[in-house]
Amino acid sequence: MNHPSAPLRASHSARLREVRAHTLSVAPDVQVHYEVLGADGDAPTLVLANGLGGRLYAWEPLVERFAASHRIVTWDYRGLFRSSTPRRNKALAVPHHAEDALAILDLLGVERATFVGWSMGVQVSLEAALEHPSRVERLVLLNGTHGHVFDSGLQPVVRIPGVHRLLHRVVETLSRPGSWLAWGVRGAALNETHLAVVGRLLALWRRDLRVDDMYRQYNEDVFGTSFENFLRLFQQLDAHSVYHLLPEVSQPTLVVSGGLDWLTPASLSREIAARIPGAQHLHLPRGSHFALLEYPALVLERIAQFLAARPALAG
């Protein structure tokens, strides 16, 4: 089933209107929607691995900064938005999303690319780098984890026993057909008063009126027609882990974390940076899970410096 997506009300940059949209069949029952914009020819490629529920608008500052010099590629994860849903839930696992990204690069004739992952995209990018080291030139990992998200999510300071099983029960309850809890959660998230008030407060706090539109867009995406698969993907992120493989990551890596990130606490980014040989770490003490949108100048300058460093050798 294809999931129609809400109009991108958060498209503030003219660059986002230059997108070339395509569909690729990656399996007999799966078609993946992907988007390409920016430079052509021999320009280096940035693969943007979205967060769970986010789309291209969440990368707007990065697109504005790098579209003139890089080809930018992103895609809707299978099961979300304009990509179709596989028949089996197991086919929503993290390795499948990494393989989808490589299939898109194959079609585009791209041998090597830098993977920029945010949130869920960190796990997808790490999976791609470990399974296909010669295809991944560098890694930029924003506000993510190495796996088992239910063990650490919503617990920024202390890990509470039993939360892992509790979160699975909540997800399974929300996923049941006709769930009144799901109806209530979606209704509250998409309530016009909530969207208007919270979005405006966030925009005022961050001194950026664009945040208002982005908050509304994110809620419409997460709690819209893809909500059930959003929950299934959450469980797949919990089932996935590459913690034990991080010392094998051979690509130059930049890790970015936020001190106020309660979805993927900064301690997880510290673990990633400590276990990947030579990894760099930019920590933003007042940053949340949306560090790129909150501190675009600082984050983008650090990414630009990282990309300009001496090219990495093939893994």
C-alpha positions as CSV (number, residue, x, y, z in Angstrom):
1,M,0.0,0.0,0.0
2,N,1.3,3.5,-0.9
3,H,0.9,6.1,1.8
4,P,-0.2,9.6,0.5
5,S,1.7,12.3,2.3
6,A,0.6,15.7,3.5
7,P,1.6,18.7,1.4
8,L,5.0,20.0,2.3
9,R,3.9,23.2,4.0
10,A,7.4,23.4,5.5
11,S,9.2,24.0,2.2
12,H,10.7,27.4,2.8
13,S,13.8,27.0,0.6
14,A,13.6,27.4,-3.2
15,R,16.1,24.4,-3.3
16,L,13.4,22.1,-2.0
17,R,11.3,22.9,-5.0
18,E,14.1,21.7,-7.3
19,V,13.6,18.1,-6.3
20,R,13.5,15.4,-8.9
21,A,11.2,12.6,-7.6
22,H,11.5,9.0,-8.7
23,T,10.3,5.5,-7.7
24,L,12.5,2.3,-7.7
25,S,11.3,-1.2,-7.3
26,V,13.6,-2.8,-4.7
27,A,11.6,-6.0,-4.2
28,P,8.6,-7.7,-5.8
29,D,6.3,-6.0,-3.3
30,V,8.2,-2.9,-2.5
31,Q,8.5,0.4,-4.4
32,V,10.7,3.1,-2.8
33,H,10.2,6.8,-3.4
34,Y,13.4,8.7,-3.7
35,E,14.4,12.3,-4.4
36,V,17.5,13.9,-6.0
37,L,18.5,17.5,-6.1
38,G,21.6,19.7,-6.3
39,A,24.7,19.4,-8.4
40,D,25.0,16.9,-11.3
41,G,28.0,15.3,-13.1
42,D,30.9,14.3,-11.0
43,A,29.8,16.2,-7.9
44,P,30.2,14.3,-4.6
45,T,27.0,12.7,-3.2
46,L,25.4,13.2,0.1
47,V,22.8,10.5,1.1
48,L,20.4,11.9,3.7
49,A,19.0,9.1,5.8
50,N,15.9,10.5,7.4
51,G,14.8,10.3,11.0
52,L,11.7,8.2,11.7
53,G,8.9,10.4,10.5
54,G,11.0,13.1,9.0
55,R,11.4,14.0,5.3
56,L,13.5,16.4,3.2
57,Y,12.1,19.6,4.9
58,A,14.0,18.5,8.1
59,W,17.3,18.9,6.2
60,E,16.5,22.4,4.8
61,P,19.6,24.2,6.3
62,L,21.9,21.4,5.0
63,V,20.3,21.5,1.6
64,E,20.7,25.2,1.3
65,R,24.4,24.9,2.2
66,F,25.5,22.0,0.1
67,A,23.1,21.7,-2.9
68,A,25.3,23.9,-5.1
69,S,28.4,21.7,-4.6
70,H,26.9,18.2,-4.0
71,R,24.3,15.8,-5.4
72,I,21.8,15.2,-2.6
73,V,19.8,12.0,-2.4
74,T,17.2,11.0,0.1
75,W,14.3,8.5,0.2
76,D,11.1,7.6,2.1
77,Y,11.7,4.4,4.1
78,R,9.7,1.5,3.0
79,G,6.3,1.6,4.7
80,L,6.3,5.4,5.1
81,F,4.8,8.2,3.0
82,R,5.2,7.6,-0.7
83,S,7.0,4.2,-0.4
84,S,5.0,1.0,-0.3
85,T,4.7,-1.4,2.6
86,P,6.1,-4.9,2.3
87,R,3.9,-7.9,3.0
88,R,5.9,-9.0,6.0
89,N,6.8,-6.7,8.9
90,K,10.2,-8.3,9.1
91,A,11.0,-6.7,5.8
92,L,10.9,-3.3,7.6
93,A,14.1,-4.1,9.5
94,V,17.1,-1.7,9.4
95,P,19.3,-3.7,7.0
96,H,16.5,-3.5,4.4
97,H,16.5,0.3,4.5
98,A,20.3,0.3,4.1
99,E,20.1,-2.0,1.1
100,D,17.4,0.3,-0.4
101,A,19.8,3.2,-0.2
102,L,22.5,1.3,-2.0
103,A,20.0,0.2,-4.7
104,I,19.2,3.8,-5.3
105,L,22.9,4.7,-5.6
106,D,23.4,1.8,-8.0
107,L,20.7,3.1,-10.2
108,L,22.2,6.6,-10.1
109,G,25.7,5.2,-10.9
110,V,27.2,6.5,-7.7
111,E,30.1,4.4,-6.5
112,R,30.7,6.1,-3.1
113,A,28.8,8.6,-1.1
114,T,28.8,10.3,2.3
115,F,25.9,9.1,4.5
116,V,24.3,11.8,6.7
117,G,22.0,10.2,9.2
118,W,19.6,11.8,11.6
119,S,17.9,9.8,14.4
120,M,16.8,6.5,12.8
121,G,19.1,7.4,9.9
122,V,22.1,7.0,12.2
123,Q,21.3,3.2,12.5
124,V,20.7,3.0,8.8
125,S,23.9,4.8,7.9
126,L,26.0,2.6,10.3
127,E,24.4,-0.5,8.8
128,A,25.3,0.6,5.3
129,A,28.9,1.5,6.3
130,L,29.5,-1.9,8.0
131,E,27.9,-4.0,5.2
132,H,29.3,-2.0,2.3
133,P,32.4,-0.2,3.5
134,S,33.7,0.5,0.0
135,R,30.4,2.4,-0.9
136,V,30.4,4.7,2.1
137,E,33.0,7.4,2.1
138,R,32.2,9.2,5.3
139,L,29.6,9.2,8.0
140,V,27.9,12.2,9.6
141,L,25.7,11.0,12.5
142,L,23.2,13.4,14.0
143,N,21.2,12.7,17.2
144,G,21.1,9.0,17.0
145,T,22.1,5.7,18.6
146,H,23.8,2.4,17.8
147,G,20.7,0.4,18.5
148,H,18.1,-0.9,21.0
149,V,16.2,2.4,21.2
150,F,13.7,1.2,23.8
151,D,16.6,0.6,26.3
152,S,17.6,4.3,26.3
153,G,14.8,6.3,24.7
154,L,12.8,8.7,26.9
155,Q,15.4,8.1,29.6
156,P,18.0,10.9,29.2
157,V,19.6,10.6,32.7
158,V,18.9,7.2,34.3
159,R,17.8,4.0,32.6
160,I,14.7,2.7,34.3
161,P,14.1,-1.1,34.6
162,G,11.1,-2.4,32.7
163,V,10.8,0.6,30.3
164,H,11.9,-1.6,27.4
165,R,8.9,-4.0,27.8
166,L,6.5,-1.2,28.7
167,L,7.3,0.6,25.4
168,H,6.7,-2.6,23.4
169,R,3.4,-3.0,25.1
170,V,2.4,0.6,24.3
171,V,3.4,0.2,20.7
172,E,1.5,-3.1,20.4
173,T,-1.6,-1.5,22.0
174,L,-1.4,1.5,19.6
175,S,-1.0,-0.8,16.6
176,R,-4.2,-2.8,17.3
177,P,-7.0,-2.2,14.7
178,G,-9.6,0.2,16.1
179,S,-7.4,1.1,19.1
180,W,-9.0,3.8,21.2
181,L,-5.6,4.7,22.6
182,A,-4.3,5.3,19.1
183,W,-7.3,7.4,18.2
184,G,-6.7,9.6,21.2
185,V,-3.0,9.9,20.7
186,R,-3.4,10.9,17.0
187,G,-6.3,13.2,17.8
188,A,-4.2,15.0,20.4
189,A,-1.1,15.3,18.2
190,L,-3.1,16.6,15.3
191,N,-5.3,18.9,17.3
192,E,-5.2,22.4,15.7
193,T,-4.9,24.2,19.1
194,H,-1.9,22.0,20.1
195,L,-0.2,22.5,16.7
196,A,-0.7,26.2,16.7
197,V,0.3,26.9,20.3
198,V,3.2,24.5,20.6
199,G,4.6,25.3,17.2
200,R,4.5,29.0,17.8
201,L,6.1,28.6,21.3
202,L,8.9,26.5,19.8
203,A,9.4,29.1,17.0
204,L,9.6,31.9,19.5
205,W,12.0,30.0,21.8
206,R,14.3,29.2,18.8
207,R,13.8,32.6,17.3
208,D,13.0,31.0,13.9
209,L,9.4,31.3,12.6
210,R,10.1,28.3,10.2
211,V,10.1,26.0,13.2
212,D,6.3,26.5,13.5
213,D,5.7,25.0,10.1
214,M,8.2,22.3,10.6
215,Y,6.6,21.2,13.9
216,R,3.2,21.0,12.2
217,Q,4.6,19.1,9.3
218,Y,6.4,16.6,11.5
219,N,3.3,15.8,13.5
220,E,1.2,15.4,10.3
221,D,3.8,13.0,9.0
222,V,4.2,10.9,12.1
223,F,0.5,10.7,13.1
224,G,-0.9,10.6,9.6
225,T,-1.5,7.7,7.3
226,S,1.9,6.1,8.0
227,F,1.3,5.9,11.8
228,E,1.0,2.1,12.1
229,N,4.2,1.6,10.1
230,F,5.9,4.3,12.2
231,L,5.2,2.1,15.2
232,R,6.5,-1.0,13.5
233,L,9.7,0.7,12.5
234,F,10.2,1.9,16.0
235,Q,10.2,-1.8,17.1
236,Q,12.6,-2.6,14.3
237,L,15.0,0.1,15.6
238,D,14.8,-1.6,19.0
239,A,15.6,-5.0,17.5
240,H,18.7,-3.6,15.7
241,S,22.1,-3.0,17.2
242,V,25.7,-2.5,15.9
243,Y,27.3,-1.6,19.2
244,H,29.6,-4.6,19.1
245,L,30.6,-3.7,15.5
246,L,31.4,0.0,16.0
247,P,35.2,-0.6,16.3
248,E,35.0,-2.0,12.8
249,V,33.7,1.2,11.2
250,S,36.5,2.3,8.9
251,Q,35.0,5.5,7.5
252,P,35.9,9.0,8.9
253,T,33.0,9.8,11.2
254,L,31.5,13.0,12.7
255,V,29.0,12.6,15.5
256,V,26.7,15.4,16.6
257,S,24.6,15.3,19.9
258,G,22.4,17.5,22.0
259,G,22.5,17.8,25.7
260,L,18.7,18.2,25.9
261,D,17.9,15.3,23.5
262,W,15.6,12.9,25.4
263,L,14.8,10.7,22.5
264,T,18.4,9.6,21.8
265,P,20.4,10.9,24.8
266,A,23.8,12.4,24.2
267,S,25.4,9.5,26.1
268,L,24.7,7.3,23.1
269,S,26.5,9.6,20.8
270,R,29.4,9.6,23.1
271,E,29.5,5.9,23.0
272,I,29.5,5.9,19.2
273,A,32.3,8.5,19.0
274,A,34.4,6.6,21.6
275,R,34.1,3.2,19.9
276,I,34.6,4.3,16.2
277,P,38.3,4.8,15.6
278,G,39.2,8.5,15.1
279,A,35.6,9.7,15.2
280,Q,35.0,13.4,15.9
281,H,32.2,14.6,18.2
282,L,30.4,17.9,18.3
283,H,28.2,18.2,21.4
284,L,25.7,21.0,21.8
285,P,24.8,21.3,25.5
286,R,21.5,23.2,24.8
287,G,20.6,21.2,21.7
288,S,17.6,18.8,21.5
289,H,16.9,16.0,19.1
290,F,16.7,18.6,16.3
291,A,20.2,20.1,16.6
292,L,20.6,20.8,12.9
293,L,17.5,23.0,12.9
294,E,18.4,24.7,16.2
295,Y,22.1,25.4,15.5
296,P,22.4,25.3,11.7
297,A,25.4,27.7,11.4
298,L,27.5,25.8,14.0
299,V,26.5,22.3,12.8
300,L,26.9,23.1,9.1
301,E,30.3,24.7,9.5
302,R,31.6,21.7,11.3
303,I,30.2,19.4,8.6
304,A,31.7,21.5,5.9
305,Q,35.1,21.3,7.6
306,F,34.7,17.5,8.0
307,L,33.8,17.1,4.3
308,A,36.7,19.3,3.2
309,A,39.3,17.2,5.0
310,R,41.6,14.8,3.0
311,P,39.5,12.2,1.2
312,A,39.2,8.8,2.8
313,L,40.6,5.7,1.3
314,A,38.2,3.0,0.2
315,G,37.3,0.5,2.9
